[in-house]
Each structure stands twice: as structure tokens, then as C-alpha cells.
Amino acid sequence: ARGECEERLSKQGRTVTVITQNIDELHCRAGSKNILEIHGSLFRTRCMSCGHEAANYKSPICVALDGKGAPDPETVDAQIPVDQLPRCEQKGCHGLLRPAVVWFGETLNSNILSQAEQVLDSCDLCLVVGTSSIVYPAAMFAPQVAARGVPVAEFNTEDTPATMRFMFHFQGPCGSTLPPALARHETETK
């Protein structure tokens, strides 16, 4: 529904931008084209030496990680030698690779934040979908839009700390509440 809505609005001369904290690229798979991933992507790597970033969909990312990395925190350390960890392929580098995501304590990409601020400063409608509204700075995005008098619609299973600042709140699972909101309205031209 989201991809169809974005395409439909684009044909009407409107722009849809998805600003997300998700790192799983599901918005892209859902058909969104204009996405700002403020916390990065699990499907990109960043070299810890030279800083080079690149798309990386290898699974596992290197042979030594095959069958390792269970999400259970009680899992025994895999004891992978450092020389078998994923490495940068830039000429002459060979630095360690890490996911190109923002971990706790790291700063967000200032370029992405600037782009998000530009979008938020000029938008005429803001949808807040399935977020707790407690992780900053993203938690302030929609309230800042609402403070300008722009309609904000929140879609969530429960109220959040920001709910009272918004014009609309659609309570329930986003999979049920969002599709009707994104569907073509009878007043829209085809």
C-alpha cells in the first residue's frame, strides 16, 4: 500500500519522504523510493580504518561467521580469530568492517539529519507510524512539525508521550490502521 500511495502522490506532483529509525531496509522492500535512514542500514558496511561505506548483502558476511551470531545473549562466544573477520576491500586498506548503523553513544550522520530537517521544515502533512516517540532526536521531529500547525497523524497501538501534541491518533496495529489512510480517496483525481 505504501509504495502505491507514494507513486500515486508522485503523479500528483507531491513528494513523499520516509524518515526512519529502522535499519532493516523494509521500507525499500515495501516500495518506498525516498528514504532517509537516520540510524543507517544493516545492509551497508563501514570500514573502521578508511571509513569507506558500501552495500553488502552477503550472508554470512564472511566464512568465519557461518552458523554464528545467534541473537541469544546466553550464546557462548564464537571465538573467531581477528584475522578471519570481515575486511575492507579498498585497495591497500584491509581494515575491519562493521555494520553502517548508529550504535548507542554514536552521533547520527549530520548530512542525513540536515536532509530530514529540510523535509520536516517544508512538509504539509506528517505521519508518525509505529514509534515509541522516546528516542531522540527523532522523537522531536513530529512535535516540531505539529508546532508549526501542520497536521500530524500518529498510528500506534497505544498513546505515546507525544500523542497529545498531534491532530490525529489512530489506535491499533499499523498493519490495520495505515492501509486505509494511504488508500486513494474518492476526491483524488486518477
The 8 nearest C-alpha neighbors of each residue, nearest first, counted from 0:
[[1, 3, 2, 178, 4, 181, 182, 29],
 [0, 2, 4, 3, 5, 29, 181, 30],
 [1, 3, 30, 5, 31, 4, 0, 29],
 [2, 4, 6, 0, 1, 5, 7, 30],
 [5, 3, 7, 1, 6, 2, 181, 0],
 [4, 6, 2, 8, 3, 7, 15, 9],
 [5, 7, 9, 3, 4, 8, 2, 10],
 [8, 6, 4, 10, 9, 5, 3, 11],
 [7, 9, 11, 13, 5, 10, 6, 4],
 [8, 10, 13, 6, 12, 11, 7, 14],
 [9, 11, 7, 8, 12, 6, 13, 5],
 [10, 12, 8, 9, 13, 7, 188, 189],
 [13, 11, 9, 10, 8, 14, 7, 6],
 [14, 12, 9, 8, 11, 15, 10, 5],
 [13, 15, 9, 16, 12, 8, 5, 33],
 [14, 16, 5, 17, 13, 33, 9, 8],
 [15, 17, 33, 34, 18, 14, 35, 118],
 [16, 18, 34, 35, 19, 33, 15, 31],
 [19, 17, 35, 34, 36, 16, 115, 37],
 [20, 18, 36, 21, 17, 37, 35, 34],
 [19, 21, 38, 37, 36, 22, 18, 137],
 [22, 20, 19, 23, 38, 36, 24, 40],
 [21, 23, 40, 41, 39, 24, 38, 20],
 [22, 24, 25, 21, 41, 40, 42, 26],
 [25, 23, 27, 26, 22, 28, 40, 21],
 [26, 24, 28, 27, 23, 29, 21, 22],
 [27, 25, 29, 24, 28, 31, 30, 34],
 [26, 28, 31, 30, 29, 25, 24, 32],
 [27, 29, 25, 30, 26, 24, 31, 2],
 [30, 28, 26, 27, 31, 2, 25, 1],
 [29, 31, 2, 27, 28, 32, 26, 1],
 [32, 30, 27, 2, 26, 29, 33, 34],
 [31, 33, 34, 30, 27, 2, 16, 5],
 [32, 34, 16, 31, 17, 15, 35, 14],
 [35, 33, 17, 16, 18, 32, 36, 31],
 [34, 36, 18, 37, 17, 19, 111, 33],
 [37, 35, 19, 39, 38, 20, 18, 34],
 [36, 38, 20, 39, 35, 111, 19, 107],
 [39, 37, 101, 20, 100, 36, 22, 107],
 [38, 40, 100, 36, 37, 22, 99, 101],
 [41, 39, 22, 42, 100, 43, 99, 23],
 [40, 42, 43, 98, 22, 23, 100, 99],
 [41, 43, 55, 40, 56, 54, 44, 98],
 [44, 42, 54, 55, 99, 53, 41, 40],
 [43, 45, 98, 99, 52, 97, 53, 96],
 [46, 44, 52, 99, 97, 51, 96, 50],
 [45, 47, 96, 50, 51, 48, 49, 95],
 [46, 48, 95, 50, 96, 94, 49, 45],
 [49, 47, 94, 46, 50, 95, 92, 93],
 [48, 50, 51, 46, 47, 92, 94, 45],
 [49, 51, 46, 45, 47, 48, 52, 94],
 [52, 50, 46, 45, 49, 53, 89, 87],
 [53, 51, 45, 44, 50, 43, 46, 99],
 [52, 54, 43, 44, 55, 51, 45, 42],
 [53, 55, 43, 42, 44, 56, 52, 40],
 [56, 54, 43, 42, 57, 53, 44, 60],
 [55, 57, 42, 58, 54, 60, 43, 59],
 [58, 56, 60, 59, 55, 61, 42, 54],
 [59, 57, 60, 56, 61, 65, 55, 64],
 [58, 60, 61, 57, 65, 64, 62, 66],
 [59, 61, 57, 58, 85, 64, 62, 56],
 [62, 60, 59, 63, 85, 64, 84, 65],
 [63, 61, 64, 65, 59, 60, 83, 84],
 [64, 62, 61, 65, 83, 79, 84, 67],
 [63, 65, 67, 62, 61, 59, 66, 60],
 [66, 64, 62, 67, 59, 63, 61, 58],
 [65, 67, 64, 68, 69, 59, 63, 62],
 [68, 66, 64, 65, 69, 77, 63, 59],
 [67, 69, 70, 66, 64, 77, 74, 65],
 [68, 70, 71, 67, 74, 66, 72, 73],
 [69, 71, 72, 68, 74, 73, 67, 75],
 [70, 72, 73, 69, 74, 68, 75, 67],
 [71, 73, 74, 70, 69, 75, 76, 68],
 [74, 72, 71, 75, 70, 76, 69, 68],
 [75, 73, 72, 71, 76, 69, 70, 68],
 [74, 76, 77, 73, 72, 78, 71, 69],
 [77, 75, 78, 74, 79, 68, 73, 67],
 [76, 78, 79, 75, 67, 68, 74, 64],
 [79, 77, 76, 80, 75, 81, 63, 67],
 [80, 78, 77, 81, 63, 83, 84, 64],
 [81, 79, 82, 83, 78, 84, 63, 77],
 [82, 80, 83, 84, 79, 95, 85, 78],
 [81, 83, 80, 84, 85, 79, 86, 95],
 [84, 82, 81, 80, 63, 85, 79, 61],
 [83, 85, 81, 82, 86, 61, 63, 80],
 [86, 84, 96, 61, 95, 83, 60, 87],
 [87, 85, 95, 93, 96, 94, 88, 84],
 [88, 86, 93, 94, 89, 46, 96, 95],
 [87, 89, 93, 90, 86, 92, 91, 94],
 [90, 88, 92, 87, 91, 93, 51, 49],
 [89, 91, 92, 88, 93, 87, 94, 49],
 [90, 92, 89, 93, 88, 87, 94, 49],
 [91, 93, 94, 89, 90, 87, 49, 88],
 [92, 94, 87, 86, 88, 91, 95, 89],
 [95, 93, 48, 87, 86, 92, 46, 47],
 [96, 94, 86, 47, 46, 85, 87, 93],
 [97, 95, 46, 86, 45, 85, 87, 47],
 [96, 98, 45, 44, 99, 46, 95, 47],
 [97, 99, 44, 100, 41, 43, 45, 96],
 [100, 98, 44, 45, 43, 39, 40, 97],
 [101, 99, 39, 40, 98, 38, 102, 41],
 [102, 100, 38, 105, 39, 107, 103, 99],
 [101, 103, 105, 104, 100, 38, 106, 107],
 [104, 102, 105, 101, 106, 100, 107, 38],
 [103, 105, 102, 106, 101, 107, 100, 135],
 [106, 104, 103, 102, 101, 107, 100, 108],
 [107, 105, 108, 104, 101, 109, 102, 103],
 [106, 108, 109, 101, 105, 37, 38, 112],
 [107, 109, 111, 110, 112, 106, 37, 38],
 [108, 110, 112, 111, 107, 113, 106, 114],
 [111, 109, 113, 112, 108, 114, 115, 107],
 [112, 110, 114, 113, 108, 109, 37, 115],
 [111, 113, 109, 115, 114, 110, 116, 108],
 [114, 112, 116, 110, 115, 111, 109, 117],
 [113, 115, 111, 117, 112, 116, 110, 118],
 [114, 116, 112, 118, 113, 117, 119, 111],
 [115, 117, 119, 113, 118, 114, 120, 112],
 [118, 116, 120, 114, 115, 119, 113, 121],
 [117, 119, 115, 116, 121, 120, 122, 114],
 [118, 120, 116, 122, 121, 117, 115, 144],
 [121, 119, 117, 118, 116, 122, 144, 115],
 [120, 122, 118, 119, 117, 123, 116, 144],
 [123, 121, 119, 124, 118, 120, 125, 149],
 [122, 124, 149, 121, 125, 150, 119, 144],
 [125, 123, 150, 122, 149, 151, 126, 152],
 [124, 126, 151, 152, 150, 127, 141, 123],
 [127, 125, 152, 151, 153, 128, 124, 154],
 [128, 126, 153, 154, 152, 125, 129, 130],
 [127, 129, 154, 130, 153, 126, 155, 173],
 [130, 128, 155, 154, 173, 127, 131, 156],
 [131, 129, 132, 128, 127, 155, 133, 159],
 [130, 132, 133, 159, 129, 134, 160, 138],
 [133, 131, 138, 130, 134, 159, 161, 160],
 [132, 134, 131, 138, 135, 160, 130, 137],
 [135, 133, 138, 132, 137, 136, 131, 139],
 [136, 134, 137, 138, 133, 139, 132, 140],
 [135, 137, 138, 139, 134, 140, 133, 112],
 [138, 136, 135, 140, 139, 134, 132, 20],
 [137, 139, 132, 135, 134, 133, 136, 140],
 [138, 140, 137, 142, 136, 141, 143, 135],
 [141, 139, 137, 143, 142, 138, 144, 119],
 [140, 142, 144, 143, 139, 145, 125, 151],
 [143, 141, 145, 139, 144, 140, 146, 164],
 [144, 142, 146, 141, 140, 145, 139, 147],
 [143, 145, 141, 147, 142, 146, 149, 119],
 [144, 146, 142, 149, 148, 147, 143, 151],
 [145, 147, 143, 148, 144, 142, 149, 164],
 [148, 146, 145, 144, 149, 143, 120, 142],
 [149, 147, 145, 146, 150, 144, 151, 166],
 [148, 150, 145, 147, 123, 144, 124, 151],
 [151, 149, 124, 166, 145, 148, 125, 152],
 [150, 152, 125, 165, 166, 126, 145, 124],
 [153, 151, 167, 126, 168, 127, 166, 125],
 [152, 154, 127, 168, 126, 128, 169, 167],
 [155, 153, 128, 169, 129, 173, 168, 127],
 [156, 154, 129, 170, 157, 171, 173, 153],
 [155, 157, 171, 170, 172, 158, 154, 173],
 [158, 156, 155, 170, 159, 171, 154, 169],
 [157, 159, 162, 160, 155, 156, 170, 161],
 [158, 160, 162, 161, 131, 132, 157, 133],
 [159, 161, 162, 132, 158, 133, 163, 131],
 [160, 162, 159, 164, 163, 132, 142, 165],
 [163, 161, 159, 164, 165, 158, 160, 168],
 [162, 164, 165, 161, 160, 166, 159, 158],
 [165, 163, 162, 161, 142, 145, 166, 146],
 [166, 164, 151, 163, 162, 167, 145, 152],
 [165, 167, 151, 150, 152, 164, 168, 145],
 [168, 166, 152, 165, 153, 151, 169, 150],
 [169, 167, 153, 152, 154, 170, 162, 166],
 [170, 168, 154, 153, 155, 171, 176, 167],
 [169, 171, 156, 155, 157, 154, 168, 172],
 [170, 172, 156, 155, 173, 176, 169, 175],
 [171, 173, 156, 174, 175, 176, 155, 170],
 [174, 172, 176, 175, 177, 154, 155, 171],
 [173, 175, 172, 176, 177, 178, 171, 179],
 [176, 174, 173, 172, 177, 178, 171, 179],
 [175, 177, 173, 174, 178, 172, 179, 171],
 [176, 178, 180, 173, 179, 175, 174, 181],
 [179, 177, 181, 180, 0, 176, 182, 175],
 [180, 178, 182, 181, 177, 176, 175, 183],
 [179, 181, 177, 178, 182, 176, 183, 184],
 [180, 182, 178, 179, 4, 177, 183, 0],
 [183, 181, 179, 180, 178, 184, 4, 0],
 [182, 184, 185, 181, 187, 4, 7, 186],
 [183, 185, 186, 187, 182, 181, 180, 188],
 [186, 184, 187, 183, 188, 182, 189, 181],
 [185, 187, 184, 188, 183, 189, 182, 11],
 [188, 186, 184, 185, 189, 183, 11, 8],
 [187, 189, 186, 185, 11, 184, 183, 7],
 [188, 187, 7, 183, 11, 10, 186, 185]]
